[in-house]
Amino acid sequence: MKVAKDLVAASATPMVLGILAEEDSYGYAILKRINELSGGELDWTEGLLYPLLHRLERLGHVESDWRSVAGERRRKYYRVTDSGLAELAEQRRQWAAVVNTLKEVWRGPDGPGLLVAMPTGGCA
Amino acid sequence: MTSGSDGGEGLEAQFDQWRRYVERRRELRQPDVEELEDHLRGSVDELVDAGLRADEAFLVAVKRMGSLDELSREFAREHSERLWKQLVLTGGTDDPAEGATSRRDLLVAVGCAVGAAVSVKAPELFGLTPEADGAFYGTNAALFALPWLAAFLAWRRGASKAVVGALVALFALGAVAANAYPLADESQSVVLTAIHLPIALWFAVGLAYASDDPRSPRRRMDFVRFTGELFVYYVLIALGGGVLVGFLFGTFQAIGVSPEHVVAEWVLPCGAAAAVVVAGWLVEAKQSVVENIAPVLTRLFTPLFTVALLAFLVTFGLTRGGIDVEREALILFDLLLVVVLGLLLYSISARDPLAPPGLFDKLQLALVVSALAIDVLVLLAITGRISEYGTTPNKAAALGENVILLANLAWSAWLLLGLVRRRRPFTALERWQTGYLPVYAGWAWVVVLVFPPLFDHL
């Protein structure tokens, strides 16, 4: 199953901000982490991730710098800012509202059976 | 982490190749390329760890990266300002090689612009002033700026020795034509030379522009586009210059100093000459980045001119008066026909050669046919006038120009008709126009070189 493009695009910002809220990271690692967390269901392209990172940077939600971590190549790391954290909190509220609504809708006529396929716990 | 030891060097070569390929994208900056390369390396490392050979891993990783076109498009969407920044002086490119080239271009262009500015003032060293020697400055005007523009273009194209030789010969010939004949300041030939020498020399600039392949119709059409773009830039620079002069006057007068002398003697003439080179450099520097503006103007004005010409013809038919063939009216009609030709030329230069004939082509046919009708009316008026009062340089030049335009317009109309009726391909029209360009150059040279002795330096 592939997640629809619109849905991927809409959820991309909170996912990236959420991952960066855990720890500073770089493009390739972010992409791997998304892949890992979604169990391979979300397959982001570079054309989605890097322009998104640059946009978040332009908006002031993340900052970037080139770091040389011991034993690794020089890499461009991204760090979430206070404004990014605020944005993440706002997006979490919105996503929680959407997810809760969907849960209520799907609890309806067919019973909770459908919910088995739903990931619980909202967004990462 | 570096990739596995086996095939490591080959892999580096592949990365190098990939980087060079990606760096050519205008949408991507150097740091972006590095970031993407790091991504690619991460992907390759993982595949190598999973057991693939280095070269296999590279292929798979590049493939996974997805189409570069798509990636560039996404970057362009996020960084739309980058495409515009290519326009400005330093370009903001992060590619050192390209940066060096554009800097060298800029230096040569500035050198040529200074040369043009100095050329305007140089005659004063020999006691020639614009006030006292207006005729000299009028006939020599084209020789101040155009050789420098040609030099810049020839340098940029890396013109062959033969082309450089031809250019030097042409400009020397122009200098001879402007100064060798004993023409009175008030003679018609002085005015004719002042008008025709710039045209003749402009085709020499065309030779410099197309010096890599002067015979190719494509290159000639490129020169037509270049001419239009340069004109647009020149007008824009002139507008900016007007604003600058306005401020100069206002601010200096506010502190009790009149800048009139400096502006009239230095800023205006030097600026006007240097701006020719600068405009040429701008067209070259921004090439292929922004949509051409001249063809857009053509699209806008072709319908309007068609309506205007048709209205004129209808009114002419209703009033049944003759065309007044005084000098001003003749020049006006010639200019009108030249504008029509320009509209035709620029829409040809912008048209997709493979597109099927459409409404716009029919409109153009109407424009060309009405221009033809006007040309015939003007020709009748001139020949009537010549047979009645005898010939003068002015009338002869106008007659020649009208005949040349008539031939071009008539055959263009025929080809356009063929295009609209789907009997002929568009390229026939394109070839006809580019092939005809030397005729204008030839006639301009004839007027400049042959007319003065032919009419006893009248």
Chai-1 contact restraints between the chains, C-beta under 6 A:
chainA,res_idxA,chainB,res_idxB,connection_type,confidence,min_distance_angstrom,max_distance_angstrom,comment,restraint_id
A,G27,B,H39,contact,1.0,0.0,6.0,A-B,restraint_1
A,Y28,B,H39,contact,1.0,0.0,6.0,A-B,restraint_2
A,Y28,B,G42,contact,1.0,0.0,6.0,A-B,restraint_3
A,T45,B,G66,contact,1.0,0.0,6.0,A-B,restraint_4
A,E46,B,M65,contact,1.0,0.0,6.0,A-B,restraint_5
A,E46,B,L71,contact,1.0,0.0,6.0,A-B,restraint_6
A,G47,B,G66,contact,1.0,0.0,6.0,A-B,restraint_7
A,G47,B,E70,contact,1.0,0.0,6.0,A-B,restraint_8
A,G47,B,L71,contact,1.0,0.0,6.0,A-B,restraint_9
A,G47,B,E74,contact,1.0,0.0,6.0,A-B,restraint_10
A,P51,B,E74,contact,1.0,0.0,6.0,A-B,restraint_11
A,P51,B,F75,contact,1.0,0.0,6.0,A-B,restraint_12
A,P51,B,E78,contact,1.0,0.0,6.0,A-B,restraint_13
A,H54,B,E78,contact,1.0,0.0,6.0,A-B,restraint_14
A,R55,B,E78,contact,1.0,0.0,6.0,A-B,restraint_15
A,R75,B,D38,contact,1.0,0.0,6.0,A-B,restraint_16
A,K76,B,E35,contact,1.0,0.0,6.0,A-B,restraint_17
